[in-house]
Amino acid sequence: MNTRKHRALAPLLASTTLAGLVLMAIPAAASSSERTTAAGSIANVPYSIVLEDQFLATLHYLPVAFVPTVRRPTPTTTSTTTTVPTTTSSTTTTTTTPTTISASTSTTLSASATSKPATRTRRVVRWPAALSRRSGRFVWRFPALPATFRSQWRTGNINIVLTGALMRFQNVHNLPVTGNMDTTTWLTLLRAVLARQYNPTSYNLVYVQEALPQHLTLFQNGHPTFSTLVNTGIAVSPTQIGTHAVYLRYTSQTMSGTNPNGTHYSDPGIPWVSYFYGGDALHGFIRATYGWPQSLGCVEMPFADAHTLWPQTPLGTMVTVQ
């Protein structure tokens, strides 16, 4: 799911609904007079996806880094003027008589000077420079990540990689993990930028390959750190292909549902469960063998391996199935 809704941001942004999606109308940058406040509150910083990209990258919630453009100072040219004094000789004596300004003239000038309307100055308080949109570019922090995953990232628009990063940020800051931008999340993000509160965990990706033998690889900060054989969904109930974000987790759960033949199943005590798409989840499951399609859409693995993987799949973790 590569789209998300942005709620409760008024008056930070306006939104209109089109074909079931919520599209953001980003306001133009406020003028100096519009940004005048008593205390220069960060609440005046208008939301934009570009700023969300920049801030989440700066705080290491994205697999890309934001590199600001370095502006070189303009060379200053100094010109030197040499004045040659001129001496004038004269045989004529000149008497200089001081000019007297009459009282009426003086009064007229004074009246003219005071008749101009007073200039009103407005004290402009701007938000900190760290919260301003800067020119620059995004570069991959971990270029060794699979191309299938990297292709999901696009600057300046909502995509699953950005949504997952926002979910991870919300989880770290004890906010409701919705993947939706709202006023509380936006203000929390601004404060985190000012306080330099970086992501306290590594950037993790679970990469599931359905080619036989089926297996998954855990990437932490771009390095493969764990791998195990897995079982994905059978043909009539396949695992969802693509990149998704972990949105729900359990240490243990009873899983129940309907088999393809119409019968009901109920499996208690399924351990180390991380849901990433609908009913598809990473979890432990006892099978005689692993490495080929056997599940109803989930990614199954031995209990011990699921236990190893589970702590590395907090909410917002990316899962790519290929």
Buried (B, 14 or more C-beta within 10 A) or exposed (E): BBBBBBBEBEEBBEBEEEEEEBEBEBBEEEEEEEBBBEEBEBBBBBBBBBBBBBBBBBBBBBBBBBEEEEEEEEEEEEEEEEEEEEEEEEEEEEEEEEEEEEEEEEEEEEEEEEEEEEEEEEEEEBBEEEBEEBEBEBEBBBEEBBEBBBEBBEBEEBBBBBBBBBBBBBBBBEBEBBBBBBBBBBBBBBEBBEEEBEBEBEBBBBBBBBEEEBBBBBBBBBEEEBEBBBBBBBEEBBBBBBBBBBBEBBEEBEBEEEEEEEEEEEEEEBBBBBBBBEEBBBBBBEBEEBBBBBBBBBBBBBBEBBBBBBEBBBBBBBBBBB
